[in-house]
Amino acid sequence: MKWSVRLGTYFGIPVFMHLTFLLLLAWVAIVHWTQYRSAEAVVGGIVFIIVIFVCVVLHEFGHALTARRYGIKTRDITLLPIGGLARLERMPDEPRHELWVALAGPAVNLVIAALLWGFLAGTGLLVPLDRLTITGGPFLERLLVVNVFLVAFNLIPAFPMDGGRVLRALLATRLEYTRATSIAAAVGQSLAFIFGFIGLFGGNPILLFIAFFVWIGAASEASMVQMKSSLGGIPIARAMITDYRTIPSDATLAEAVELTLAGSQKDFPVVEGGSVVGVLVQKDLLGALARQGPGVRVSDVMQHEFEMLDAAEMLETAFQRLTACRCNTAPVSFQGGLVGLVTMDNIGEFMSIQGALHKARKP
């Protein structure tokens, strides 16, 4: 993810911090300084937020390490101001596997809360909850309350929270996966409407934000699964672009501009000695033109890491791989030779055409 700083690799999974997380720390510092006028309070507030987000990262590792048990890799974990994001290569195909992966994150927070409660109760350090505030009260007890909140919030039965995936997994044990997703998304959007109504008329902007977040997440998940289902069983060869252009690795960006203006193709496979060695993406082309000019070699700008698909693979696989790598274009090969391209745009166009043909066949 852009604007992210790598914090290290743990259990073989890279962990990043998005730079916008620093804005959260700055806001916390301002709030504590405004309230207490004390450097000690500011440092305490920042440390508390950092410890909370350590718990959030552990939550994401719960998902990632459980997914690993089912052969699913995690590309990375990113720390954002609104929480953590573990990018799994794919969601489990088996409903019960998805159930355990979804529950693993909240389970981590539940264990942390139980350990904190055991320590505080055993040492007699628990204080009544009415003495706690967002910025005041015993450090460990506030951390206990936050972890309980994380469990409750994440188990709301709405995408993109873990509770939405738990609901979908439970429904999928008895219903077809797409139908289960549709029901879970509808439940999530109903909750989003309720949150939005309460937030709007109760003057609570946080609930409005949650409502928007849930509504978009539910719609996105339903759309994604519907698309995945529609692409099942269709080979890439049926939908790939066969009228395309390639560009040599020693060509200049000026030549790439000529190719771009000559047609509608945006991204170009870069070839060297008859083999694909990279992909020149339009945004990288434009960026390099602005920074370095048209004389730069394509080999200095192209993406060296790219997805290479096989014409015999299913279109569903192509969609999943392009989604996972956040790519728009992938070269397609057959028996070692380049035979086409697949883009997210042409997958969408293929689905639109298939949908129109399906309607035409209806009596």
C-alpha positions in Angstrom: 0.0 0.0 0.0 1.3 3.5 -0.9 2.4 5.9 1.8 3.3 3.0 4.1 6.4 2.4 6.1 7.6 -1.1 6.8 7.8 -1.9 10.5 9.3 -5.4 10.1 8.4 -9.0 9.2 6.9 -11.3 11.8 5.9 -15.0 11.2 6.9 -14.4 7.6 4.3 -11.6 7.2 5.4 -8.0 6.4 3.8 -5.4 8.7 3.4 -1.8 7.5 2.3 1.5 9.1 0.3 3.9 6.8 1.7 7.4 7.3 -1.8 8.7 8.0 -1.5 6.8 11.3 0.8 9.7 12.4 -2.2 12.0 12.1 -4.0 10.0 14.7 -1.0 10.2 17.0 -0.9 14.0 16.4 -4.6 14.3 17.2 -4.2 12.3 20.4 -1.3 14.5 21.5 -3.4 17.7 20.9 -6.4 16.3 22.8 -4.3 15.4 25.8 -2.3 18.6 25.8 -5.6 20.6 25.6 -7.1 18.7 28.5 -4.1 18.3 30.8 -1.5 20.9 29.6 1.1 18.2 30.5 3.9 16.6 28.5 3.5 13.5 30.6 -0.2 13.2 29.7 0.6 13.6 26.0 3.3 10.9 26.1 0.8 8.6 28.1 -1.9 9.2 25.6 0.4 8.4 22.6 1.7 5.2 24.4 -1.9 4.1 25.1 -2.8 4.4 21.4 0.3 2.6 20.3 -0.5 -0.3 22.7 -4.1 -0.4 21.5 -2.8 -0.8 17.9 -0.4 -3.5 19.0 -3.6 -5.4 20.1 -5.1 -4.6 16.7 -2.0 -6.0 14.9 -2.3 -9.1 17.1 -5.9 -9.3 16.0 -4.9 -9.3 12.4 -2.2 -12.0 13.1 -5.0 -14.1 14.5 -6.7 -14.0 11.1 -3.5 -14.5 9.2 -2.0 -17.4 11.1 -5.4 -19.2 11.1 -5.7 -18.7 7.4 -2.2 -20.2 7.0 -3.4 -23.4 8.6 -5.7 -23.7 5.6 -3.0 -23.0 3.0 -3.9 -19.3 2.5 -1.0 -16.9 2.6 -1.2 -13.3 3.9 0.5 -10.7 1.7 0.9 -8.1 4.4 -0.7 -6.4 7.4 -1.1 -2.6 7.4 -1.8 -0.4 10.4 -4.3 2.3 9.5 -5.9 5.1 11.7 -9.2 3.2 11.6 -7.6 -0.2 12.5 -5.6 -3.0 10.9 -5.9 -4.6 7.5 -4.6 -8.2 6.8 -4.5 -8.8 3.0 -5.2 -12.5 2.6 -4.5 -13.9 -0.9 -8.0 -15.3 -0.9 -10.9 -16.1 1.4 -11.3 -19.8 2.4 -13.5 -21.8 0.1 -14.9 -24.0 2.9 -17.5 -22.2 5.1 -16.2 -23.7 8.3 -12.6 -22.6 7.4 -13.9 -19.0 6.8 -15.7 -19.2 10.2 -12.6 -20.0 12.1 -10.5 -17.4 10.2 -13.1 -14.8 11.0 -13.4 -15.7 14.6 -9.6 -15.9 15.2 -9.2 -12.1 15.3 -11.8 -11.3 18.0 -10.6 -14.4 19.9 -7.2 -12.8 20.2 -8.7 -9.6 21.8 -10.9 -11.8 24.0 -7.8 -13.6 25.3 -6.0 -10.3 25.9 -9.1 -9.0 27.8 -9.3 -12.1 29.9 -5.6 -12.0 30.8 -5.9 -8.3 31.8 -9.0 -9.0 33.9 -7.3 -11.9 35.6 -4.3 -9.7 36.5 -6.3 -6.7 37.7 -8.8 -8.9 39.7 -6.0 -10.9 41.2 -4.1 -7.8 42.3 -7.2 -5.9 43.5 -6.5 -3.1 41.0 -10.0 -3.1 39.3 -11.9 0.2 39.7 -15.6 0.9 38.9 -16.2 1.5 35.2 -17.7 4.9 35.9 -14.3 6.2 36.9 -12.9 5.5 33.5 -12.8 8.0 30.7 -11.2 8.0 27.3 -8.2 9.8 28.6 -8.3 9.0 32.3 -8.2 6.0 34.5 -5.9 3.0 35.1 -3.9 2.2 32.0 -4.5 -1.6 32.0 -8.2 -1.3 32.8 -8.7 1.1 29.9 -6.9 -1.4 27.7 -9.1 -4.2 29.0 -12.3 -2.1 28.1 -10.9 -1.3 24.6 -10.3 -5.0 23.9 -13.8 -5.9 24.9 -15.1 -3.2 22.6 -13.0 -4.5 19.8 -14.5 -8.0 20.3 -18.1 -6.5 20.3 -17.5 -4.2 17.4 -15.9 -6.7 15.1 -18.6 -9.3 15.8 -21.4 -6.9 14.4 -22.9 -9.2 11.7 -22.1 -6.8 8.9 -19.4 -6.7 6.2 -16.5 -5.8 6.3 -16.4 -6.6 10.0 -15.6 -10.2 11.1 -19.2 -10.7 12.2 -20.3 -10.4 8.6 -18.0 -13.2 7.6 -19.1 -15.3 10.5 -22.8 -14.8 9.5 -22.0 -15.6 5.9 -20.0 -18.8 6.9 -22.9 -20.0 9.0 -25.4 -19.4 6.3 -23.1 -21.0 3.7 -23.2 -24.3 5.6 -26.9 -24.6 4.4 -27.2 -22.2 1.5 -25.3 -21.6 -1.8 -22.3 -19.3 -1.2 -23.6 -16.4 -3.3 -27.0 -16.6 -1.7 -25.4 -16.6 1.8 -23.4 -13.6 0.9 -26.4 -11.8 -0.4 -28.3 -12.4 2.8 -25.3 -11.4 5.0 -24.9 -8.2 2.9 -28.6 -7.3 3.3 -28.4 -7.8 7.1 -25.3 -5.6 7.1 -26.9 -2.8 5.1 -30.0 -3.0 7.3 -27.8 -2.4 10.3 -26.0 0.4 8.5 -29.4 2.1 7.9 -30.2 1.8 11.6 -26.8 3.2 12.6 -27.2 6.0 10.2 -30.7 6.9 11.4 -29.5 7.0 15.0 -26.4 8.9 14.2 -28.2 11.5 12.1 -31.0 12.2 14.5 -28.9 11.6 17.6 -26.2 13.9 16.5 -23.5 11.2 16.6 -21.1 11.6 13.7 -19.2 8.4 14.7 -22.3 6.3 14.1 -22.8 8.0 10.7 -19.2 7.1 9.8 -19.8 3.5 10.9 -23.0 3.3 8.9 -21.3 4.5 5.7 -18.4 2.1 6.3 -20.7 -0.8 6.8 -23.0 0.1 3.8 -20.0 0.3 1.4 -18.4 -2.8 2.8 -21.6 -4.9 2.4 -22.2 -3.7 -1.1 -18.6 -4.3 -2.1 -18.5 -7.9 -0.7 -21.8 -8.8 -2.4 -20.6 -7.4 -5.7 -17.2 -9.2 -5.4 -18.8 -12.6 -4.7 -21.4 -12.1 -7.5 -18.6 -11.4 -9.9 -16.6 -14.4 -8.7 -19.6 -16.7 -9.1 -20.4 -15.3 -12.6 -16.8 -16.1 -13.8 -16.7 -19.6 -12.5 -16.0 -22.3 -15.2 -15.1 -19.8 -18.0 -11.5 -20.2 -19.3 -9.4 -17.1 -19.7 -9.0 -17.9 -23.4 -12.7 -17.0 -24.0 -12.4 -13.5 -22.6 -8.8 -12.4 -23.1 -7.7 -9.6 -25.4 -6.0 -11.0 -28.5 -5.6 -7.7 -30.4 -2.8 -6.1 -28.4 0.7 -4.5 -28.8 3.9 -5.3 -27.0 6.9 -3.0 -26.5 10.7 -3.9 -26.4 12.5 -3.4 -23.1 15.1 -1.1 -24.8 12.4 1.2 -26.3 12.0 4.7 -25.0 9.1 6.3 -23.3 8.5 8.4 -26.4 7.9 5.2 -28.3 5.5 4.0 -25.6 3.6 7.3 -25.9 3.2 6.7 -29.7 1.8 3.2 -29.0 -0.6 4.7 -26.4 -1.9 7.4 -28.7 -2.3 4.9 -31.6 -4.9 2.9 -29.9 -6.9 2.3 -26.7 -4.4 0.0 -24.9 -3.2 1.4 -21.6 -0.7 -1.1 -20.3 1.9 -3.0 -22.4 3.7 -6.3 -22.0 7.5 -5.6 -22.2 9.4 -8.2 -24.2 13.0 -9.1 -24.4 14.3 -12.0 -26.5 10.7 -13.3 -27.1 9.9 -13.4 -23.4 7.7 -11.2 -21.3 10.0 -9.5 -18.7 7.7 -6.8 -17.4 4.6 -4.7 -17.8 4.6 -1.0 -18.6 1.6 0.5 -16.7 0.1 3.8 -17.9 0.4 5.5 -14.5 4.1 4.6 -14.3 4.6 5.9 -17.8 3.0 9.2 -17.1 4.8 9.6 -13.8 8.2 8.9 -15.4 7.4 11.3 -18.3 6.8 14.1 -15.8 9.9 13.4 -13.7 12.5 12.2 -16.3 11.2 13.0 -19.8 10.6 10.9 -22.9 14.2 9.6 -23.4 14.1 7.1 -20.5 14.2 3.4 -21.3 11.0 1.3 -20.8 13.1 -1.2 -18.8 13.8 1.5 -16.1 10.1 2.2 -15.7 8.3 -1.1 -16.2 7.0 -3.3 -13.3 9.3 -6.3 -12.9 6.9 -8.1 -10.7 3.6 -9.0 -12.4 1.0 -11.7 -12.8 1.4 -14.1 -15.7 -1.7 -16.1 -16.5 -2.3 -19.3 -18.5 -5.0 -19.3 -21.2 -6.3 -22.6 -19.7 -6.9 -21.1 -16.3 -10.4 -20.0 -15.3 -11.4 -16.4 -15.5 -12.4 -16.6 -11.8 -8.7 -17.2 -11.0 -7.6 -14.3 -13.2 -10.0 -12.0 -11.3 -8.8 -13.2 -7.9 -5.2 -12.8 -8.8 -5.6 -9.3 -10.3 -7.7 -8.3 -7.2 -5.1 -9.6 -4.8 -2.2 -7.8 -6.5 -4.2 -4.7 -7.2 -3.2 -5.0 -10.8 -5.2 -3.9 -13.8 -3.4 -6.0 -16.5 -1.9 -9.4 -16.8 -0.2 -11.1 -19.8 -1.6 -14.5 -20.8 0.6 -17.3 -22.1 -0.1 -20.7 -23.8 2.6 -23.3 -24.1 5.3 -20.7 -23.3 4.2 -18.0 -25.8 2.3 -14.8 -25.2 -1.2 -15.1 -26.6 -3.2 -12.3 -25.0 -3.9 -9.9 -22.2 -6.5 -9.8 -19.4 -7.5 -6.6 -17.8 -10.1 -5.8 -15.1 -11.9 -3.6 -17.7 -12.2 -6.4 -20.2 -13.4 -8.8 -17.4 -16.1 -6.3 -16.6 -17.0 -6.0 -20.3 -17.2 -9.7 -20.7 -19.6 -10.0 -17.8 -21.8 -7.3 -19.2 -22.0 -9.1 -22.6 -22.7 -12.4 -20.9 -25.4 -10.7 -18.8 -27.0 -9.2 -22.0 -26.9 -12.6 -23.8 -28.4 -14.3 -20.7 -31.3 -11.8 -20.8 -31.7 -12.4 -24.6 -32.1 -16.1 -24.1 -35.0 -15.7 -21.6 -38.4 -16.2 -23.1 
